Amino acid sequence: MVELSASHLDTVFHALGDATRRKMLRDLSRGERTVSQLAQPFDISLAAASKHIKALENAGLIRREVRGRIHLCRLAPERLEEAHEWLDFYRQFWGSRLDILEQMLREEDQGKTPADGGNDNG
């Protein structure tokens, strides 16, 4: 499992915890965008969009490049991959627990005979 510092994971998951920022990341998955392009689908000011972009930058989820007066943003997928690996550990953990539970329930069902109606009370 990838070990990330708690503060770094907190920053990543905080950034991902906002629907506007998740939509911005989805837009960036299609290619680089300007701040104006990222703000366009939302009813927010460029200043508000810039705050969202700064949160994504601080989390290491995007990179911003300044070309003259234009700020171009692009996805930085490495941090998303790290978060995915952290989450995947728990997906596997709970998947194995559910597999064990399923096996136990199957074994319990196989121990009951149709004649007793599944009633273990005797």
Salt bridges, closest charged atoms under 4 A:
ASP18 OD2 - HIS52 ND1 3.64
ASP27 OD1 - LYS23 NZ 2.72
ASP27 OD1 - ARG30 NH1 3.10
GLU32 OE2 - ARG67 NH1 3.77
GLU32 OE1 - ARG74 NH2 2.61
GLU57 OE1 - ARG64 NH2 2.72
GLU65 OE2 - ARG67 NE 2.89
GLU65 OE1 - ARG74 NH1 3.34
GLU78 OE1 - ARG63 NH2 3.15
GLU82 OE1 - ARG79 NH1 2.72
ASP88 OD1 - ARG91 NE 2.64
GLU102 OE2 - ARG106 NH2 2.68
GLU108 OE2 - LYS112 NZ 3.81
